[in-house]
């Protein structure tokens, strides 16, 4: 006598559980890979400092010179507007990393950026702006040297 056994089917709930487990494993692997490639706070600060010092150098060398502002008068409006934009980019970059910096240095850099902005808006002599920008660059480089 032959006994007929119906073909066993894999339960639908088991298929769903396996698919869900696979998705969770893939999501976990993706999160791990993302966190493994995310730069550390020190790396983010170092990149921001490099970006801000480069922007300040552009301000000093190209956008706020005696050819741009002379005797409190703007001679080249486009370069003057670029100087103001340089300061805004520095401020924006600074705001993205300032939480990584201890309070005394943070306040000092906040104040230096604000003073630099006020000097440019007041159309102070380029030598004065250059001096303040150089001081700000030194403050930023000190941050990079002593995280």
C-alpha positions in Angstrom: 0.0 0.0 0.0 1.2 3.4 -0.9 0.8 6.3 1.4 0.4 9.7 -0.2 2.0 12.5 1.6 1.2 16.0 0.4 4.1 18.3 -0.4 5.0 20.3 2.6 4.8 24.0 2.1 7.0 26.5 3.9 4.7 28.6 6.1 4.1 32.2 5.0 4.8 33.6 8.4 8.3 31.9 8.3 9.0 33.5 4.9 8.0 36.9 6.3 10.1 36.5 9.4 13.2 35.6 7.3 12.6 38.6 5.0 12.2 40.9 8.0 15.4 39.5 9.6 17.3 40.1 6.4 16.1 43.7 6.1 17.1 44.3 9.7 20.5 42.9 9.1 21.0 45.1 6.0 19.8 48.2 7.9 22.2 47.4 10.7 25.1 47.0 8.4 24.2 50.2 6.6 24.1 52.1 9.9 27.4 50.6 11.0 29.0 51.5 7.7 27.7 55.0 7.9 29.0 55.6 11.5 32.3 54.0 10.6 32.9 56.5 7.8 31.6 59.6 9.7 34.5 61.9 10.6 35.3 62.4 14.3 34.7 65.7 16.0 38.4 66.5 15.8 38.4 65.8 12.1 35.3 68.0 11.5 36.9 70.8 13.5 40.2 70.5 11.6 38.4 70.7 8.3 36.3 73.7 9.4 39.4 75.5 10.6 41.2 74.9 7.3 38.1 76.1 5.4 37.7 79.2 7.6 41.4 80.2 7.4 41.3 79.8 3.6 38.2 82.0 3.4 39.8 84.6 5.6 42.9 84.6 3.4 40.7 85.3 0.4 39.1 88.2 2.3 42.5 89.7 3.2 44.2 89.1 -0.2 41.5 89.6 -2.7 38.2 91.0 -1.4 39.1 93.7 1.1 42.1 95.6 -0.2 43.0 99.3 -0.7 41.7 98.9 -4.3 38.3 97.9 -2.9 37.9 100.3 0.0 39.7 103.6 0.0 39.2 106.4 2.7 36.0 104.8 3.9 34.5 104.6 0.4 33.7 101.5 -1.5 35.5 101.7 -4.8 34.7 98.2 -6.1 31.2 97.2 -5.0 31.4 93.6 -6.2 34.6 92.9 -4.2 33.2 94.6 -1.1 30.0 92.4 -1.3 32.3 89.3 -1.7 34.1 90.4 1.4 30.9 90.5 3.3 30.0 87.0 1.9 33.4 85.7 3.0 32.6 86.7 6.6 29.2 85.1 6.4 30.7 81.8 5.1 33.2 81.9 8.0 30.4 82.5 10.5 28.4 79.7 9.0 31.3 77.3 9.1 32.1 78.3 12.7 28.5 77.7 13.8 28.6 74.2 12.5 31.6 73.3 14.8 31.5 75.7 17.7 29.9 73.2 20.0 33.1 71.2 19.7 35.2 74.1 21.2 35.5 74.8 24.9 33.7 77.9 26.2 36.5 80.5 26.6 37.9 79.9 23.1 34.4 79.8 21.6 33.5 83.2 23.1 36.8 84.7 21.9 36.3 83.4 18.3 32.6 84.6 18.3 33.7 88.0 19.3 36.6 88.1 16.7 34.2 87.1 13.9 31.7 89.8 15.0 34.4 92.5 15.3 35.7 91.6 11.8 32.2 91.9 10.4 31.8 95.3 12.0 35.1 96.5 10.7 34.2 95.6 7.1 30.7 97.0 7.4 32.2 100.3 8.8 34.5 100.3 5.8 37.6 100.6 8.0 41.0 100.7 6.4 42.1 97.5 4.8 45.2 97.3 7.1 43.0 97.3 10.1 40.8 94.6 8.7 43.8 92.6 7.6 45.2 92.8 11.2 42.0 91.6 12.7 41.6 88.8 10.1 45.2 87.7 10.9 44.4 87.6 14.6 41.3 85.5 13.9 43.3 83.1 11.8 45.8 82.7 14.7 43.0 81.9 17.1 41.6 79.3 14.7 45.0 77.7 14.2 45.5 77.5 17.9 42.3 75.5 18.1 43.6 73.0 15.5 46.9 72.7 17.4 45.2 72.1 20.8 41.9 70.2 20.3 
